[in-house]
Amino acid sequence: MLTNFQPKSLPLHRLTRFVTKEAIARLLKTQPDHIWEIQRWAYVILVVGKGISRLVSYADLPPVPTVALPNVPDILCWLRRWKEKRSPRFWVEFYTEKIQETLPRRTARVGETGEPHQILLTPRAAV
């Protein structure tokens, strides 16, 4: 007697390695603590949380710098998803936050009173 093999779940999407709670929270404009569950399905991501129940495309999430670099098929997935041929504004905000997290915060004494002021060092725009 032959049996039919039925896998319990479909294979995951190739961009699943870039799914993080922080990126999804930023995309949905909520706090990471408000996300209770993230289910990675074959073609979409189900996000459940406080007042949230949404399906998110894998191509909406940017590549995370700590994971392996994206390859050509990954880039093609993103290019097909984008309406313009440039990255969405969300990606710019995401990477700006990541870069600011890596820059050191320094305290400098400014003025005659000698009170410490926090100065966040940010890179200057190229001229």
N, C-alpha and C positions, 0 to 999 in steps of 0.2 A: 504494500500500500504506500502510495506517495503522499506526502503532505506538502501543503503550500507554505512557503516561508513568508511570513508577514513581519517586517521589522516594526518594532514598537514605536519608533519615531523616524521621521525623515532625516536625511543628512542635513547638517547645519550649513548655513550660507558661508561663503568664503570670507565675508567681511565681519563675521561674528567675533573675531579676535579684537576688534576695535570697539566693542560695546562696553561702556562703563557707566556706572550709576551717575557719576558726576556729569558726563556728557549728555546723558538723557535728561537729567534734571535741568541742565542749562538750556537744552533744546525746548523743553516743555515749560520753561520759566517757572520752576518750582524749586523747593529745597530738596536735597538728596534724602533727608530724613522722611519726607512725605511720600517717598516711593517705597512700596512694600514688596512688590514682586516684579521681576523682569523675566519673561519667558522668551527664549530665543527659538523661533520656529524656522522653517525652511526658507521662507521668503520675507517674513516680517518679524517685528519684535512686539510682543504684547507687554504694555506697561500698566501696572495696576498700583494705585496709591490713594492717598487722601484726596478725594474729589477728582481722581484721574482714572480713566480706563481708555487707553489709546493704543492704536497700532502705529508703529513707527517703522519706516523703511531703513534698512541697513545703510543705504547710500546717503541718508541724511546726517549720519554721524561721521565726524572727522577721524582720521587715523591718529591714534594715540602715540606720542613720541617714545614711550617706554616699550612698545611692542615692536615686532619686526617691521621693517620698512614695507610700504605697499609696493606691489609689483604691477605690471602693465594691465592684467585683467582687473585688478582692483580699481585702477584709475579709470578704466573704461566703464566700470559700473557707475562711478561717480559722474562721469561726463554724460552718460545717458540720462541720469536723474536730473541734472542741473538744467534749468531753462536757459540760462545764459552759459557761455563757455568759461565762466570764472566761478570761483568758490563762493558759496553763500555768505551773507553777512555774519551768520551764526558762527561760521568757522573762524572768521577774523576775531570775533569776540572771544571764542574759546581759546585760541592760541595766544591772544593778548593776555588773558588771565594766566595761562600756563607759564608764559615768559615772566610775568610779574611775580609769580610764585618762586621762580628760580633766582631772581635778582635779590641781593642782600639788602636788608634795611639797615640804614646807618643813622646814628644819632649825632647831631652836630649842635654846638652851642652857638646861638646867634643872638645878637643884640647886646645891649649893655647889662641887662638884668641877669644874663647868664642862665636863663631858663632853657632846658633842652627842648628842641623842636624835632619832630620826626621829619626826615626828608627821604622820600622814596625816589631812588635813582631810576630814571627811565632812559632808554636809549633815545638819542636824538635822531630825527628824521634825516635821511640822506639829502644833501643839497645838490 
